[in-house]
Amino acid sequence: MLLVDDNEEALQLFARILSSAERPYDIYRASSGARALALLRSRRPDAMLLDLVMPEMDGYELLRLNRQDEAIRDIPVTVSYTHLRAHSP
């Protein structure tokens, strides 16, 4: 499973959720669209959880490039939007 989000807290949260699943997952993390594209091509994960709102290459651009690449276009994608903020007492 490839987790793509520019928010480190979101990456940690999703990784913890997947780590506690009954089925073991190989978990890869990317904090940018460019890194995610490289991991898609090199690791070929079973699926990708993708944040759409990221700086530089956003999730929309990553989806476009993913669909143009025959080697990775069949990897399922779930789109997410996380907005985590610090808890104030």
Backbone bond lengths (Angstrom), bond angles and torsions (degrees), N, CA, C in turn:
res aa  C-N    CA-C-N  psi(-1)  N-CA   C-N-CA  omega(-1)  CA-C   N-CA-C  phi
1 M - - - 1.443 - - 1.520 107.61 -
2 L 1.309 115.84 128.65 1.463 121.55 176.62 1.519 108.64 -101.69
3 L 1.320 116.69 121.71 1.456 123.24 177.07 1.522 107.80 -102.13
4 V 1.324 116.63 125.49 1.465 120.77 -177.02 1.522 109.04 -125.14
5 D 1.320 115.55 114.76 1.463 121.04 179.59 1.519 107.54 -163.51
6 D 1.312 117.12 140.71 1.462 120.15 177.67 1.526 111.67 -82.68
7 N 1.321 117.12 -5.56 1.454 122.27 179.25 1.531 108.85 -97.63
8 E 1.324 116.47 113.05 1.466 121.23 -177.14 1.531 111.78 -60.57
9 E 1.327 117.57 -36.64 1.463 120.45 178.85 1.527 111.01 -62.46
10 A 1.317 117.28 -40.07 1.464 120.95 178.51 1.524 110.21 -65.82
11 L 1.333 116.72 -42.23 1.466 119.64 177.82 1.521 110.78 -60.09
12 Q 1.323 116.74 -43.51 1.469 120.75 179.48 1.528 111.06 -64.65
13 L 1.318 117.17 -42.09 1.455 121.41 -179.73 1.530 111.01 -61.42
14 F 1.330 117.07 -51.56 1.459 120.54 -179.02 1.534 111.53 -64.35
15 A 1.319 117.10 -37.37 1.461 120.39 178.00 1.529 110.85 -64.39
16 R 1.335 117.09 -41.15 1.469 120.29 177.50 1.525 111.37 -63.86
17 I 1.316 116.20 -41.58 1.470 119.97 179.10 1.523 109.98 -61.40
18 L 1.318 116.50 -47.35 1.469 119.84 -178.78 1.520 111.77 -68.25
19 S 1.315 117.58 -34.92 1.467 121.19 179.60 1.523 111.85 -65.52
20 S 1.320 116.85 -27.86 1.463 119.91 -179.25 1.534 112.35 -88.90
21 A 1.317 117.37 -1.22 1.468 120.76 179.74 1.519 110.64 -68.60
22 E 1.323 115.05 153.84 1.460 120.07 179.34 1.522 110.99 -63.29
23 R 1.314 116.84 -38.85 1.471 122.07 178.51 1.520 108.45 -85.71
24 P 1.333 117.53 130.52 1.472 118.47 177.93 1.535 111.17 -74.31
25 Y 1.309 115.83 137.77 1.464 122.04 178.43 1.519 109.47 -119.04
26 D 1.331 116.83 140.88 1.457 120.74 164.47 1.517 105.01 -80.75
27 I 1.319 117.00 121.68 1.459 121.38 -174.77 1.518 109.46 -111.72
28 Y 1.326 114.96 126.18 1.464 122.58 175.31 1.524 106.60 -117.01
29 R 1.333 115.99 144.63 1.464 121.06 -178.62 1.520 109.73 -122.67
30 A 1.320 114.78 140.85 1.464 120.58 174.91 1.525 108.12 -138.51
31 S 1.324 116.07 134.00 1.462 120.06 179.71 1.528 111.91 -102.03
32 S 1.334 116.16 7.31 1.465 120.01 177.31 1.521 109.64 -148.02
33 G 1.314 115.37 158.98 1.456 120.15 178.20 1.519 112.44 -64.42
34 A 1.323 116.51 -38.84 1.469 120.16 -179.64 1.529 111.13 -64.34
35 R 1.325 116.77 -42.85 1.472 120.30 178.07 1.526 110.46 -66.10
36 A 1.314 117.33 -38.91 1.463 121.37 178.51 1.527 110.80 -62.29
37 L 1.311 117.22 -42.98 1.463 120.99 179.55 1.525 110.37 -61.70
38 A 1.328 116.45 -41.97 1.464 120.28 178.23 1.532 110.80 -63.46
39 L 1.330 117.67 -41.82 1.459 120.97 179.32 1.528 111.59 -68.94
40 L 1.311 117.03 -37.26 1.468 119.71 176.36 1.522 110.35 -58.16
41 R 1.323 115.31 -43.63 1.470 119.79 -177.52 1.525 112.75 -74.08
42 S 1.325 117.64 -36.05 1.464 119.39 -175.51 1.528 113.47 -89.22
43 R 1.319 118.53 -34.74 1.465 121.97 -174.53 1.523 114.14 -103.57
44 R 1.329 116.96 -21.33 1.471 122.48 -178.50 1.534 111.77 44.90
45 P 1.335 117.28 65.62 1.464 120.48 -179.41 1.528 111.67 -65.52
46 D 1.325 115.61 163.06 1.464 120.62 179.46 1.522 112.05 -67.37
47 A 1.332 116.94 -30.42 1.463 121.45 -178.26 1.530 108.76 -161.20
48 M 1.334 114.84 168.16 1.466 120.38 179.19 1.523 109.15 -133.19
49 L 1.336 116.30 133.88 1.456 123.46 171.27 1.522 105.81 -105.20
50 L 1.320 116.82 115.50 1.465 122.14 -166.93 1.514 112.78 -120.89
51 D 1.321 115.82 124.58 1.460 122.21 170.85 1.525 107.55 -80.71
52 L 1.314 117.41 132.28 1.462 120.30 -178.63 1.517 113.50 -80.83
53 V 1.321 117.22 -28.82 1.464 120.85 -173.48 1.526 109.65 -101.27
54 M 1.339 114.72 100.84 1.465 121.96 178.33 1.526 108.09 -142.26
55 P 1.334 116.52 154.00 1.471 118.75 176.74 1.529 110.86 -72.27
56 E 1.297 116.00 166.61 1.469 123.47 -179.57 1.525 109.57 59.02
57 M 1.320 119.05 -110.56 1.470 120.25 178.28 1.523 108.46 -84.53
58 D 1.334 116.77 109.21 1.457 118.97 -179.97 1.529 110.94 -82.30
59 G 1.312 115.59 177.88 1.452 120.77 -177.48 1.521 113.47 -63.08
60 Y 1.328 117.23 -33.02 1.465 120.71 178.83 1.529 110.78 -63.75
61 E 1.322 115.88 -44.12 1.464 120.72 178.86 1.532 110.51 -65.63
62 L 1.330 116.13 -41.08 1.458 119.62 177.88 1.533 110.36 -61.66
63 L 1.321 117.37 -42.70 1.470 120.46 177.06 1.517 111.48 -60.12
64 R 1.331 116.33 -42.91 1.466 120.41 179.70 1.528 110.78 -61.14
65 L 1.332 116.71 -47.25 1.462 120.64 -179.78 1.528 111.44 -67.17
66 N 1.315 116.33 -36.56 1.458 121.64 178.34 1.534 110.25 -61.59
67 R 1.307 117.16 -44.21 1.472 121.40 -177.89 1.528 112.32 -70.22
68 Q 1.326 117.47 -21.82 1.471 120.89 179.25 1.526 112.52 -83.17
69 D 1.322 117.32 -15.41 1.458 121.97 -175.78 1.529 109.61 -99.72
70 E 1.316 116.72 109.67 1.466 121.27 -176.21 1.526 112.74 -59.67
71 A 1.308 117.79 -29.03 1.471 121.28 -176.86 1.529 112.57 -71.11
72 I 1.330 117.52 -25.07 1.472 119.71 -175.10 1.524 113.88 -124.79
73 R 1.300 118.11 -2.86 1.472 119.89 -173.75 1.522 113.97 -63.87
74 D 1.325 118.49 -21.53 1.462 120.79 -178.07 1.525 113.71 -88.47
75 I 1.324 117.82 -0.10 1.465 120.57 176.98 1.533 107.77 -72.61
76 P 1.333 117.30 122.56 1.470 119.90 -179.01 1.527 112.05 -63.29
77 V 1.325 114.83 143.29 1.462 120.98 -178.98 1.529 109.04 -125.46
78 T 1.333 115.37 131.99 1.460 121.47 169.68 1.513 106.18 -112.89
79 V 1.311 115.78 129.37 1.457 121.43 -177.30 1.522 108.95 -94.11
80 S 1.330 114.93 138.88 1.469 119.90 178.10 1.523 109.52 -133.70
81 Y 1.299 113.29 161.65 1.458 119.93 170.50 1.513 105.88 -138.78
82 T 1.303 116.58 115.48 1.461 120.03 179.20 1.512 109.58 -115.38
83 H 1.285 114.36 138.31 1.461 120.14 175.23 1.518 105.72 -131.87
84 L 1.322 114.49 92.84 1.463 119.85 179.66 1.515 108.34 -100.54
85 R 1.303 115.56 135.54 1.456 118.19 176.33 1.513 108.79 -130.23
86 A 1.290 113.62 157.48 1.466 119.09 -178.39 1.525 109.76 -64.38
87 H 1.301 114.21 141.22 1.460 120.74 177.66 1.516 109.32 -78.62
88 S 1.327 117.16 127.54 1.455 119.64 176.00 1.512 109.63 -105.74
89 P 1.308 115.30 135.90 1.481 119.43 -178.50 1.500 112.91 -68.68
